[in-house]
Amino acid sequence: MINIAVDKNLFYSIIKIEEIDLIMSKFWKRLLFIILIIACLYNIISKLITKMSFEQEINSSVDYVMSVQNSN
């Protein structure tokens, strides 16, 4: 009987450890997913903020084409 009680306690402790592992893995998965979303949003926003205006891009393209034509 004593061995069965010890085995039951061992079994229940293993189940509790597995439940804790499952809870911790879900927590880390959610935390890393939130960090990933924040990193993606930061990347998109930083690209939108530093984006050149259309007029500046056209002017730089015209300057480049003129410099290539002048060198020939």
C-alpha positions as CSV (number, residue, x, y, z in Angstrom):
1,M,0.0,0.0,0.0
2,I,2.8,2.4,0.8
3,N,4.4,2.0,-2.6
4,I,1.0,2.7,-4.3
5,A,0.6,5.9,-2.3
6,V,4.1,7.0,-3.2
7,D,3.5,6.2,-6.8
8,K,0.3,8.2,-6.8
9,N,2.0,11.2,-5.3
10,L,4.8,10.8,-7.8
11,F,2.3,10.6,-10.6
12,Y,0.4,13.7,-9.4
13,S,3.6,15.6,-9.0
14,I,4.6,14.7,-12.5
15,I,1.2,15.9,-13.8
16,K,1.6,19.2,-11.9
17,I,5.1,19.7,-13.4
18,E,3.7,19.1,-16.8
19,E,0.9,21.6,-16.2
20,I,3.3,24.2,-15.0
21,D,5.5,23.5,-18.1
22,L,2.5,24.0,-20.3
23,I,1.5,27.2,-18.5
24,M,5.0,28.6,-18.7
25,S,5.3,27.7,-22.4
26,K,2.1,29.5,-23.2
27,F,3.3,32.5,-21.2
28,W,6.6,32.6,-23.1
29,K,4.9,32.1,-26.4
30,R,2.5,35.0,-25.8
31,L,5.3,37.2,-24.5
32,L,7.5,36.6,-27.5
33,F,4.5,37.0,-29.9
34,I,3.9,40.5,-28.3
35,I,7.5,41.4,-28.6
36,L,7.4,40.3,-32.3
37,I,4.3,42.5,-33.0
38,I,5.9,45.5,-31.3
39,A,9.1,45.0,-33.3
40,C,7.2,44.8,-36.6
41,L,5.1,47.9,-35.8
42,Y,8.3,49.8,-34.8
43,N,9.9,48.8,-38.1
44,I,6.9,49.9,-40.2
45,I,6.5,53.2,-38.3
46,S,10.2,54.0,-38.6
47,K,10.1,53.4,-42.3
48,L,7.0,55.6,-42.7
49,I,8.5,58.5,-40.7
50,T,11.9,58.5,-42.6
51,K,10.3,58.1,-46.0
52,M,11.3,60.7,-48.6
53,S,8.5,62.7,-50.2
54,F,7.7,62.0,-53.8
55,E,9.0,65.4,-54.9
56,Q,12.4,64.7,-53.3
57,E,12.6,61.3,-55.0
58,I,11.8,62.8,-58.4
59,N,14.4,65.6,-57.9
60,S,17.1,63.1,-56.9
61,S,16.3,60.9,-59.9
62,V,16.5,63.9,-62.2
63,D,19.8,65.0,-60.7
64,Y,21.2,61.5,-61.2
65,V,20.0,61.3,-64.8
66,M,21.5,64.7,-65.5
67,S,24.8,63.8,-64.0
68,V,24.9,60.6,-66.1
69,Q,24.1,62.5,-69.2
70,N,26.7,65.2,-68.5
71,S,29.4,62.6,-67.9
72,N,28.8,61.1,-71.4
